[in-house]
Amino acid sequence: MDASTILREDAKSIYIGNLYTVDADLTLPAKGKNGSDILWKSSRPHVVDINGKVTRPHAGTGNRDVTLTACLSYNGQTFESSFFLTVLARELSWAAVRLLPTEIWAEAGKTNELYLPGVVIAEKDSGGFASLPVIWEKLPVMGAPGTYRVKGAPPLEKQLELIPEAVIRIAEAKPEQRPELRLTPFPLNKVRIEGGIFAENKRRILEFLLSVNDDSMLYNFRQAAGLDTKGALPLTGWDDPECLLKGHTTGHYLSALALAFCCGENAEAYRRKIHYMVSGLAECQRAMGGNGRCREGFLSGYSEDQFDLLEQFVTYPKIWAPYYTLHKIFSGLLDCYEFAGESEALSIAEKLGLWVYNRLSACGAEKRCKMWSMYIAGEYGGMNEALARLYRLSPKPEYLQAVRFFDNDLLFYPMERNIDILPGIHGNQHIPQMVGALEMYAQTAETRYYNAALNFWNITVQSHIYSIGGVGEGEMFREPNRAAAFLTDQTAESCASYNMLKLTSRLFNYTADSSMADYYERALYNHIAASHDQSGPTGGSTYFMPLSPGGRKGYDTDENTCCHGTGLESHLKYQEMIYRHTDDSLYINLFTASALDWTEKGIRIIQRDGYPEGQAADIVIEGDAPFRLRLRIPGWLNEAPRLLVNGLETDYQTEKGYAVLDRDFKNGDNIRWETPFSFRFEPSPDDKDIGSIMYGPLVMAAESDETDFLPIGLIETETPEKTPEPLTFVCGGYKLRPNYKLWDRPYHIYVRAGSK
């Protein structure tokens, strides 16, 4: 390579960790891979100096953005590469004013099954609650019904003088209402997206997946196993061979291939890629188990060292979420088995599941609780979900016990009690845990898991979302009911919405609650659909969705971040929530161009047009069948929707947010469901003058690079004026479009009420 190529390649391969949430010193390389010399410059040396030392801002002063510039030189030539960091401010200190009793109920005669969580919930002097670890005294002998009390050691991390107490109530068995599945989702390959932004995004991702070099996706695994890497180039960014998270994108890639197979377009091409990837991983797993460096069944893009260090409580960034990476691999394998029938994928997952069980069964509950509470290092994604799925597919008791090893009391118990302890915790570290809790409920019927998941959803959606449906600022949950205070360039991590939609979809199967479909629609249209790079089949997606005035989206195409990985999947499952069914009812939750094959009824449902472009769904029935059609009544409507059957306006009953049409449907029946859009100003809970302009379900963004809030919130004297361009309006001199249309230019999602 010539000098300029060496400089570019060395710059591209520089890895210094997750730049979005810096809270510890960085390791800045002095040499490039190919021998270049590297010196560093910092835009704020008092925050991050040229040696990587980090000085976090004082609590309450806000995060700091820093630009680090690598100055590379080789044989007299130079090259510069810049890295944009966000250094997190220190956490606000607080003291506990009281500890809530830890309340537990147990059935008489079954006290051996009693589970006493290793946490106590503290009320903070600054307001709100937090959960803290606690060690309980030995439990008393409990046989007869009654109330028993247990003291605990004060949580040392807060040097509390308050004494924790657990109240255990033993009672005779009492009937317990367990939520049951009410709705059944259709297999993904039974629903097809037929048009609109969803179809466009899907097409680009499908094309991108076919362009990916499978050997590059296997590079880190083969290297870790001591196998030939077949001359492939390694991945970059978070999957660079020097990165501690390497392998996670490969897991997402497996899931994306399985979803692509379900789309039915060029399915055999995706099946071949699936088979090649799974066969390659099976070879790596065999080699890792036989090389003496790893325990039997292990599979990853690196050795077991990170898992060893986690059990020694080594913090991030010295290690980087080893179980998070493992979850991506697990999920990808299980998706390839469930969606594409690749049987060897299940075999790999079974061996890996036993490896997890054997490893974590040697750790005590106290050690596991401390591990899962560690910021980033202890992030385990949805390992509980993956292992519960594995147990469903291969019901070995070791897998179910392994799921319990991931019970994170610091989150699970307060959620079970319906207490909001979210402010200050990492969003995407904890949302997948609730997806796993719900999957655990599906396998065990233990209601504490269901209650935790449902309460988490309610707390989050009612108090912690932005207008686009996304959550978090700088990856962290912030104080409840405060959106205007946290409108920055680092809002609404795409991974978090990916997982919130997964949780919503699965809870909906139990609740059939139309408000859950409302939220799903909000986040799907305004965040997920808007997170995709529309310049071509790049596979790019946003990490954060900027909500600051004049924000502009950036797309990760080669950094291989977590949101790049989830972005490979998100645009291939738009069909997931459109339809649900019971034996005699069809629920239509989203109104978008699509087609459903309801095989059991022998009919096909086609949605033509659909909103947002048409503000009405034209639904055509192909085939004859009697059933109840249930059409969601959107929560944002300000007038009753109209229902027309074969051109005639028809009355309908309403049940729990759905219009119900009970009919013997005939081939060719046309159902028109009119849901007229209207404008409204949706204020932030903490500043009624700052909010978003909504048009039906859509957040309407104003195109502008100004950095002050635009004074164009809806006012009585100026209603947005429609233009010939679809879904484009003018108000206050600014164009308004749905967020997903402003993919390549600056915009304002939050504006100020008033006029210029």
C-alpha positions in Angstrom: 0.0 0.0 0.0 1.2 3.5 -0.7 1.4 6.1 2.2 -1.9 7.7 1.5 -3.7 4.4 1.5 -2.0 3.4 4.8 -3.1 6.6 6.4 -6.7 6.2 5.3 -6.8 2.5 6.4 -5.2 3.3 9.7 -7.6 6.1 10.4 -10.6 3.9 9.5 -9.4 1.2 11.9 -9.1 3.5 15.0 -11.3 2.2 17.7 -11.7 4.1 21.0 -15.1 2.8 22.3 -18.7 4.0 22.4 -18.4 7.7 21.8 -21.9 8.6 22.8 -21.8 7.9 26.5 -18.2 8.5 27.6 -17.8 8.3 31.4 -14.3 6.8 31.8 -10.7 7.4 30.5 -10.1 6.5 26.9 -7.2 4.5 25.4 -6.0 6.6 22.4 -3.7 4.6 20.1 -0.3 6.1 19.3 0.3 3.7 16.3 -1.9 2.7 13.5 -2.4 -0.9 12.3 -0.1 -0.4 9.4 2.6 1.6 11.2 1.5 5.2 11.0 2.2 7.5 14.0 -0.8 9.1 15.7 -0.9 12.3 17.7 -4.1 13.7 19.2 -5.8 17.0 19.5 -8.9 17.9 21.6 -11.4 20.7 21.3 -11.9 20.6 25.1 -8.7 19.3 26.7 -10.1 20.2 30.2 -12.8 17.5 29.5 -10.8 15.0 27.4 -7.1 15.6 27.1 -4.7 14.4 24.4 -3.8 11.3 26.4 -7.5 10.2 26.8 -8.0 11.3 30.4 -11.6 12.2 31.0 -12.8 14.8 33.5 -16.6 14.6 33.7 -18.6 17.8 34.1 -20.1 18.5 37.5 -23.5 17.1 38.3 -26.3 19.3 37.0 -24.2 21.2 34.5 -25.0 19.0 31.5 -23.0 16.7 29.2 -20.2 18.0 27.1 -19.5 17.5 23.4 -15.8 17.1 22.5 -14.1 16.6 19.2 -11.0 14.5 19.3 -8.8 14.6 16.2 -6.3 11.9 15.3 -3.3 13.4 13.4 -1.7 10.5 11.4 1.6 10.7 9.7 3.6 8.2 7.6 6.6 8.7 5.3 6.1 12.5 5.4 2.4 12.4 4.5 -0.3 13.3 7.0 -4.1 12.7 7.4 -6.6 13.8 10.0 -9.7 12.0 11.3 -12.1 13.4 13.8 -14.2 11.7 16.5 -17.2 13.4 18.1 -17.7 12.4 21.7 -20.3 13.1 24.4 -18.9 13.1 27.9 -21.6 12.4 30.5 -22.0 14.7 33.5 -21.6 13.2 36.9 -24.7 11.9 38.6 -26.6 14.1 41.0 -26.0 13.0 44.6 -29.0 12.1 46.7 -29.8 10.7 50.1 -32.6 8.3 51.1 -35.4 9.8 53.3 -37.0 6.4 53.8 -36.9 2.8 52.6 -40.1 1.1 51.4 -40.7 -2.3 53.0 -40.0 -5.1 50.6 -43.4 -6.9 50.5 -43.7 -10.5 49.5 -46.6 -13.0 49.6 -46.2 -16.7 49.7 -48.6 -19.7 49.9 -48.7 -21.7 53.0 -46.8 -25.0 52.5 -44.8 -23.6 49.6 -42.5 -21.2 51.4 -39.5 -23.1 49.9 -40.5 -21.4 46.7 -40.4 -18.0 48.2 -38.3 -15.5 46.3 -37.0 -12.5 48.3 -35.6 -9.9 45.9 -32.1 -8.6 46.8 -33.2 -5.0 46.6 -34.8 -2.3 48.7 -36.6 0.7 47.2 -35.5 4.1 48.5 -37.3 7.4 48.3 -34.8 10.1 47.4 -34.6 13.5 49.0 -34.4 15.0 45.5 -37.7 13.3 44.6 -38.5 10.0 43.0 -37.3 6.5 43.9 -34.3 4.3 43.3 -33.6 0.6 44.0 -30.6 -0.4 46.0 -29.0 -3.8 46.6 -29.5 -5.3 50.1 -28.4 -8.5 51.9 -31.2 -10.0 54.0 -30.7 -11.8 57.3 -31.5 -15.5 57.4 -35.1 -16.2 56.9 -37.1 -17.3 59.9 -38.9 -20.6 60.0 -42.2 -19.9 58.2 -45.0 -22.5 58.2 -48.3 -21.3 59.6 -50.1 -18.4 57.9 -49.1 -15.0 59.3 -46.8 -12.0 58.8 -43.1 -12.4 59.2 -40.5 -9.6 59.1 -36.8 -9.8 58.1 -34.2 -7.2 58.6 -31.4 -6.5 56.1 -28.0 -4.9 56.0 -28.1 -1.2 55.0 -27.1 -0.6 51.3 -23.5 0.4 51.8 -23.2 2.3 48.6 -25.3 5.1 50.1 -24.0 4.7 53.7 -27.6 4.5 54.9 -28.5 4.4 58.6 -32.0 3.3 57.6 -32.6 -0.4 58.1 -34.2 -2.3 55.3 -37.2 -4.5 56.2 -38.9 -7.3 54.3 -42.5 -8.1 55.1 -43.5 -11.7 54.2 -47.1 -12.6 54.4 -47.9 -16.3 54.4 -51.5 -17.1 53.5 -53.6 -20.0 52.3 -53.8 -20.4 48.6 -55.9 -17.8 46.9 -57.1 -17.8 43.3 -54.9 -15.7 41.1 -56.0 -14.2 37.9 -53.3 -14.9 35.3 -53.4 -12.9 32.1 -54.0 -15.1 29.1 -53.1 -14.7 25.5 -56.1 -13.1 23.8 -54.8 -12.5 20.3 -52.6 -14.5 17.9 -50.1 -12.9 15.6 -49.9 -14.1 12.0 -46.6 -15.6 10.8 -44.5 -12.9 9.3 -44.6 -14.7 5.9 -48.4 -14.4 5.8 -48.3 -10.6 5.7 -46.8 -8.5 2.9 -46.1 -4.8 2.8 -47.4 -3.4 -0.5 -46.4 0.2 -0.7 -45.4 3.5 0.9 -42.4 4.4 3.0 -42.4 0.9 4.6 -42.0 -0.8 1.3 -39.3 1.6 0.2 -37.2 1.1 3.3 -37.7 -2.7 3.1 -36.5 -2.8 -0.5 -33.3 -1.0 0.3 -32.5 -3.3 3.3 -33.2 -6.4 1.2 -30.8 -5.2 -1.5 -28.2 -4.3 1.1 -28.3 -7.7 2.7 -27.5 -9.4 -0.6 -24.4 -7.2 -1.0 -22.9 -8.2 2.4 -19.8 -10.4 2.4 -20.7 -13.4 4.7 -17.0 -14.2 5.3 -16.5 -10.7 6.7 -19.5 -11.3 9.1 -17.7 -14.6 10.1 -14.2 -13.0 10.3 -14.1 -12.4 14.1 -15.6 -15.8 14.9 -13.1 -17.6 12.7 -10.2 -15.6 14.0 -11.2 -16.3 17.7 -11.6 -20.1 16.8 -8.2 -20.2 15.1 -9.7 -20.9 11.7 -8.9 -19.6 8.2 -10.6 -16.2 7.7 -10.8 -16.9 3.9 -9.1 -13.7 2.9 -12.1 -11.6 4.0 -11.8 -8.1 5.2 -12.9 -7.6 8.9 -15.8 -5.4 9.8 -15.2 -1.9 11.1 -16.3 0.2 14.0 -17.9 -1.7 16.9 -17.1 -4.9 15.0 -13.5 -4.1 14.4 -11.1 -6.9 15.6 -9.8 -4.5 18.2 -13.3 -3.7 19.5 -14.6 -5.5 22.6 -18.2 -5.8 21.2 -17.2 -7.6 18.0 -19.7 -10.2 16.9 -22.9 -8.3 17.8 -23.6 -7.2 14.2 -23.3 -10.8 13.0 -26.2 -11.7 15.3 -28.3 -8.9 13.9 -27.3 -9.9 10.4 -28.6 -13.5 11.0 -31.9 -12.1 12.3 -32.2 -9.8 9.3 -31.5 -12.7 6.9 -34.3 -14.7 8.6 -36.7 -11.8 8.3 -35.7 -11.3 4.7 -36.5 -14.9 4.0 -40.0 -14.4 5.4 -40.5 -11.5 3.0 -40.7 -14.1 0.2 -38.8 -12.0 -2.3 -35.7 -13.9 -3.6 -36.2 -16.2 -0.6 -33.7 -18.8 -1.8 -30.9 -16.3 -2.0 -31.4 -15.5 1.7 -31.7 -19.2 2.6 -28.3 -19.9 1.0 -26.8 -17.1 3.0 -28.4 -18.3 6.2 -27.1 -21.8 5.6 -23.6 -20.6 4.9 -23.6 -18.4 8.0 -24.9 -21.1 10.3 -22.6 -23.7 9.0 -19.7 -21.3 9.5 -20.7 -20.6 13.1 -21.1 -24.3 13.8 -17.6 -24.9 12.6 -16.3 -22.1 14.9 -18.2 -23.5 17.9 -16.6 -27.0 17.3 -13.2 -25.4 17.0 -13.5 -23.3 20.1 -14.6 -26.3 22.2 -11.7 -28.3 20.9 -8.9 -25.8 21.2 -8.6 -26.0 24.9 -9.0 -22.2 25.4 -12.8 -22.2 25.7 -15.4 -24.3 27.5 -17.5 -26.7 25.5 -20.4 -24.9 23.7 -19.0 -21.4 23.8 -19.4 -19.3 20.7 -18.4 -15.7 20.2 -16.2 -13.3 18.2 -13.7 -13.4 21.1 -12.5 -15.6 23.9 -14.1 -16.1 27.3 -11.9 -13.5 28.9 -14.6 -10.8 29.0 -16.9 -13.1 30.9 -14.1 -13.9 33.4 -13.5 -10.2 33.9 -17.2 -9.5 34.4 -17.3 -12.0 37.2 -14.5 -10.0 38.8 -16.6 -6.8 38.4 -14.2 -5.2 35.9 -16.0 -2.1 34.6 -16.6 -0.7 31.1 -14.7 0.2 29.0 -12.1 -2.4 30.0 -14.9 -4.9 29.0 -17.9 -4.2 26.9 -21.2 -6.0 27.6 -20.2 -9.7 26.8 -23.7 -11.0 27.4 -25.2 -8.3 25.3 -23.2 -9.6 22.3 -24.1 -13.2 23.2 -27.8 -12.3 23.1 -27.5 -11.0 19.5 -25.9 -14.3 18.5 -28.5 -16.3 20.3 -31.4 -14.3 18.8 -30.0 -14.6 15.3 -29.6 -18.3 15.6 -33.1 -18.8 17.0 -34.6 -16.6 14.3 -32.8 -18.6 11.6 -34.4 -21.7 13.1 -37.9 -20.4 13.7 -38.3 -18.3 10.5 -36.2 -20.2 8.0 -36.1 -23.8 9.3 -32.3 -23.9 9.7 -32.1 -26.9 12.1 -28.4 -26.6 12.8 -29.0 -23.1 14.2 -31.0 -24.6 17.1 -28.3 -27.2 17.7 -25.7 -24.4 18.1 -28.0 -22.5 20.4 -28.7 -25.5 22.6 -24.9 -26.0 23.2 -24.5 -22.3 23.9 -27.4 -22.4 26.3 -25.8 -25.1 28.3 -22.6 -23.1 28.4 -24.5 -20.2 29.9 -26.2 -22.4 32.5 -22.9 -24.1 33.5 -21.1 -20.7 33.8 -23.8 -18.8 35.7 -24.8 -21.6 38.0 -21.3 -21.3 39.5 -22.1 -17.7 40.4 -24.1 -16.9 43.4 -27.3 -14.7 43.3 -25.4 -11.8 45.0 -22.7 -11.9 42.4 -25.2 -12.1 39.5 -27.2 -9.2 40.9 -24.1 -7.0 41.1 -23.0 -8.0 37.6 -26.4 -7.0 36.1 -26.3 -3.7 37.9 -23.0 -2.6 36.3 -23.3 0.1 33.8 -22.7 -1.2 30.2 -20.4 -4.0 31.4 -23.3 -5.9 32.9 -25.7 -5.1 30.0 -27.1 -8.4 28.8 -29.6 -7.3 26.2 -32.4 -9.8 26.1 -30.5 -12.9 27.3 -33.6 -13.8 29.4 -35.8 -13.6 26.3 -33.4 -15.7 24.2 -33.1 -18.4 26.8 -36.8 -18.5 27.4 -37.3 -18.9 23.7 -34.7 -21.7 23.7 -36.6 -23.4 26.5 -39.8 -23.2 24.5 -38.2 -24.8 21.5 -36.1 -27.3 23.4 -37.5 -27.7 26.9 -34.5 -28.7 29.0 -34.8 -27.6 32.7 -31.2 -26.1 32.5 -32.4 -23.5 30.0 -35.3 -22.4 32.3 -33.0 -22.1 35.2 -30.5 -20.1 33.1 -33.3 -17.6 32.4 -33.7 -17.0 36.2 -30.1 -16.2 36.4 -30.9 -13.0 34.5 -33.5 -11.8 36.9 -32.4 -8.3 37.6 -34.0 -7.4 40.9 -32.9 -3.7 40.7 -35.3 -3.3 37.8 -37.8 -6.2 38.1 -38.9 -5.7 41.7 -39.7 -1.9 41.5 -41.5 -2.5 38.2 -43.5 -5.3 39.8 -44.5 -2.7 42.5 -45.3 -0.2 39.8 -42.6 2.3 41.1 -40.8 4.5 38.6 -37.0 4.1 39.2 -36.1 4.8 35.6 -34.5 8.3 35.7 -30.7 8.0 35.3 -30.6 4.4 34.2 -29.5 3.3 30.7 -32.5 2.9 28.4 -31.5 0.1 26.1 -29.8 -1.8 28.8 -33.1 -2.3 30.5 -35.9 -2.3 27.9 -34.9 -5.7 26.5 -35.0 -7.2 30.0 -38.7 -6.5 30.2 -39.2 -8.3 26.8 -37.5 -11.2 28.4 -39.6 -11.0 31.5 -42.7 -11.3 29.4 -41.3 -14.3 27.6 -40.5 -15.8 31.0 -44.2 -15.3 32.0 -45.2 -17.1 28.8 -43.2 -20.1 29.9 -43.9 -20.1 33.7 -47.2 -18.3 34.2 -45.5 -16.5 37.2 -47.4 -13.2 37.3 -44.6 -11.2 38.8 -42.9 -11.2 35.4 -46.0 -10.1 33.5 -46.7 -7.4 36.0 -43.2 -6.0 35.8 -43.4 -5.9 32.0 -46.8 -4.3 31.9 -46.0 -1.7 34.5 -42.7 -0.9 32.8 -44.6 -0.2 29.6 -47.2 2.0 31.3 -44.5 4.0 33.2 -42.4 4.5 30.0 -45.2 5.4 27.6 -47.1 7.6 30.0 -44.1 9.5 31.4 -40.9 9.1 29.4 -41.5 9.3 25.7 -41.0 12.1 23.2 -43.6 13.0 20.6 -41.9 10.6 18.1 -42.4 7.7 20.5 -38.6 7.4 21.3 -37.2 7.5 24.8 -34.0 8.7 26.5 -31.4 11.4 26.1 -27.8 10.4 25.8 -29.0 6.8 26.1 -30.4 7.4 29.6 -33.9 7.7 30.9 -34.5 11.2 32.3 -36.9 12.5 34.8 -40.6 11.7 34.2 -42.7 14.1 32.2 -39.8 16.2 31.1 -39.3 16.4 27.3 -38.6 20.1 26.6 -35.7 20.0 29.1 -34.0 17.3 27.1 -34.2 18.3 23.4 -30.6 17.7 22.2 -28.8 16.0 19.3 -28.7 12.8 21.3 -32.3 12.0 21.9 -34.3 8.8 21.2 -31.8 6.0 20.6 -33.2 3.9 17.8 -32.3 0.6 19.6 -34.6 1.7 22.4 -37.6 2.1 20.1 -36.8 -1.2 18.4 -37.1 -2.9 21.8 -40.1 -0.8 22.9 -42.0 -1.9 19.8 -41.1 -5.5 20.5 -42.4 -5.2 24.1 -45.6 -3.4 22.9 -46.3 -6.0 20.2 -46.0 -8.9 22.7 -48.0 -7.2 25.5 -50.7 -6.4 23.0 -51.3 -10.1 22.5 -52.4 -10.3 26.1 -54.3 -7.0 26.4 -55.8 -6.3 23.0 -55.5 -2.7 24.2 -55.9 -0.2 21.4 -53.8 2.4 23.2 -50.8 0.0 22.7 -51.5 0.0 19.0 -51.6 3.8 19.2 -48.2 3.9 20.7 -46.9 1.4 18.2 -48.1 3.4 15.3 -46.5 6.6 16.8 -43.1 5.1 17.2 -43.2 3.1 14.0 -44.1 6.0 11.7 -42.3 8.8 13.4 -39.1 7.1 14.7 -38.3 3.7 13.1 -39.5 4.6 9.5 -37.6 7.9 9.9 -34.3 6.3 11.1 -33.4 4.8 7.7 -30.8 6.1 5.2 -32.9 6.7 2.0 -29.9 7.6 -0.2 -29.6 4.0 -1.4 -29.0 0.4 -0.2 -26.4 1.4 2.4 -27.9 -0.4 5.4 -27.5 2.9 7.3 -29.6 3.9 10.2 -29.6 6.7 12.9 -28.1 6.1 16.3 -29.9 9.0 17.9 -32.9 10.9 16.4 -31.9 14.6 17.0 -34.8 16.6 18.5 -32.9 19.9 19.1 -33.9 22.8 16.9 -32.3 22.5 13.5 -31.2 18.9 14.2 -30.0 16.7 11.3 -29.9 12.9 11.1 -26.7 11.0 10.7 -26.6 7.5 9.4 -24.3 4.7 10.6 -23.2 2.8 7.5 -19.8 1.4 8.7 -19.5 2.1 12.4 -21.6 -1.0 13.1 -23.2 0.4 16.2 -26.0 -1.2 18.1 -28.5 0.9 16.2 -27.0 -0.1 12.9 -27.7 -3.7 13.9 -31.3 -3.2 15.0 -31.8 -1.1 11.8 -31.0 -4.2 9.7 -34.1 -5.9 11.3 -36.6 -3.1 11.9 -37.4 -2.4 8.3 -38.1 -6.0 7.5 -40.9 -6.4 10.1 -43.2 -3.5 9.5 -45.9 -6.2 9.0 -45.6 -7.5 12.5 -48.4 -5.5 14.2 -50.8 -4.8 11.3 -53.0 -7.8 11.9 -54.0 -10.1 14.8 -56.7 -12.7 15.1 -58.8 -15.0 17.3 -60.8 -17.9 16.0 -63.6 -15.7 14.9 -62.1 -12.1 14.8 -59.6 -10.2 12.7 -58.0 -7.2 14.3 -56.6 -4.5 12.0 -54.3 -2.3 14.0 -52.4 -0.4 11.4 -53.8 1.0 8.2 -51.1 0.7 5.6 -50.9 -0.9 2.1 -50.5 -4.6 2.8 -51.9 -8.1 2.1 -52.7 -10.9 4.5 -53.2 -14.6 3.8 -55.6 -15.9 6.5 -55.0 -19.5 5.7 -57.3 -20.9 8.4 -60.2 -19.0 6.9 -59.2 -19.5 3.3 -59.3 -15.8 2.6 -57.0 -13.0 1.6 -57.3 -9.5 3.0 -55.9 -6.6 0.9 -55.4 -3.1 2.2 -55.2 -0.7 -0.7 -54.0 2.9 -0.2 -54.3 3.2 3.5 -53.1 6.2 5.3 -51.1 8.3 5.8 -51.4 9.4 2.1 -55.1 8.6 1.8 -56.4 9.0 5.3 -58.6 6.0 4.7 -58.1 2.3 4.4 -59.7 0.4 1.5 -59.9 -3.2 2.5 -60.9 -5.9 0.0 -61.9 -9.4 0.9 -60.9 -12.2 -1.4 -62.9 -15.4 -0.5 -65.9 -16.1 1.5 -65.9 -16.5 5.3 -67.9 -15.3 8.4 -65.9 -13.4 11.0 -65.8 -10.3 13.1 -63.7 -7.5 11.6 -62.3 -5.2 14.3 -60.9 -1.9 13.1 -58.8 0.2 15.4 -60.3 3.6 16.3 -57.1 5.8 16.5 -56.8 7.7 19.7 -55.8 10.8 17.9 -59.1 11.2 16.0 -61.2 14.3 16.9 -64.3 12.9 15.1 -65.9 9.5 14.7 -64.5 7.5 11.7 -66.9 6.5 8.9 -67.3 2.9 7.9 -68.6 2.1 4.4 -69.3 -1.5 3.2 -69.5 -1.8 -0.6 -70.0 1.9 -0.9 -72.8 2.2 1.7 -72.2 3.9 5.1 -72.7 1.3 7.8 -73.3 1.6 11.5 -70.9 -0.3 13.8 -70.5 -1.3 17.4 -67.5 -0.2 19.4 -65.6 -2.5 21.8 -62.4 -1.4 23.7 -61.3 1.0 21.1 -62.3 -1.0 18.0 -65.1 -0.8 15.6 -66.8 -4.2 15.2 -68.3 -5.4 12.0 -69.9 -8.9 12.3 -70.6 -10.3 8.9 -70.6 -13.2 6.4 -68.0 -11.7 4.1 -68.2 -12.5 0.5 -65.5 -12.4 -2.2 -65.1 -8.9 -3.5 -66.5 -7.1 -0.4 -65.0 -3.7 0.0 -64.6 -2.1 3.4 -63.7 1.6 3.5 -62.5 2.9 6.9 -62.2 6.7 6.9 -60.0 8.2 9.6 -59.7 11.9 8.7 -56.5 13.6 9.8 -56.5 17.0 11.5 -53.8 19.3 12.9 -53.1 19.7 16.6 -50.4 21.1 18.8 -49.1 18.5 21.2 -47.3 20.4 24.1 -44.5 19.0 26.1 -45.5 18.1 29.7 -42.9 20.4 31.2 -43.3 23.4 28.9 -46.7 24.0 27.3 -45.2 26.5 24.8 -42.9 23.9 23.3 -44.3 21.0 21.5 -44.8 19.1 18.2 -47.3 19.7 15.4 -49.2 16.5 14.8 -51.2 15.6 11.7 -53.2 12.6 12.6 -50.6 10.1 13.8 -47.7 11.9 12.2 -45.2 14.3 13.7 -44.8 17.1 11.2 -41.3 18.5 11.1 -40.5 22.0 9.8 -37.5 22.2 7.4 -35.0 24.8 8.8 -31.4 25.0 9.9 -32.2 27.7 12.5 -31.1 26.7 16.0 -33.8 28.6 17.9 -37.3 27.2 18.4 -39.5 28.2 15.4 -42.6 30.1 16.5 -45.0 28.1 14.3 -47.0 26.0 16.8 -50.6 25.9 15.6 -52.5 29.0 16.3 -56.1 30.0 15.5 -55.0 32.6 13.0 -52.8 30.4 10.8 -53.7 26.9 9.8 -51.2 25.0 7.7 -51.8 25.4 4.0 -51.7 22.2 1.8 -49.3 22.1 -1.1 -49.5 20.0 -4.3 -46.8 17.7 -2.8 -48.2 14.8 -0.8 -48.3 15.4 3.0 -46.5 18.7 2.6 -47.9 21.9 4.1 -46.8 25.5 4.7 -47.2 27.3 8.0 -45.5 30.4 9.2 -43.4 30.4 6.1 -42.0 26.9 6.8 -42.7 23.7 5.0 -44.1 20.9 7.2 -43.5 17.3 6.3 -43.6 13.9 8.2 -40.3 13.2 9.9 -39.5 10.3 7.6 -39.5 12.7 4.6 -36.8 14.9 6.1 -34.1 12.3 6.1 -31.3 14.4 4.5 -31.9 18.0 5.8 -32.2 19.9 9.0 -35.5 20.0 10.7 -37.5 21.1 13.8 -39.7 18.4 15.4 -40.4 20.6 18.5 -41.5 24.2 17.9 -42.8 27.1 19.9 -46.5 28.0 20.1 -47.1 31.4 18.6 -46.4 33.3 15.4 -43.5 35.1 13.9 
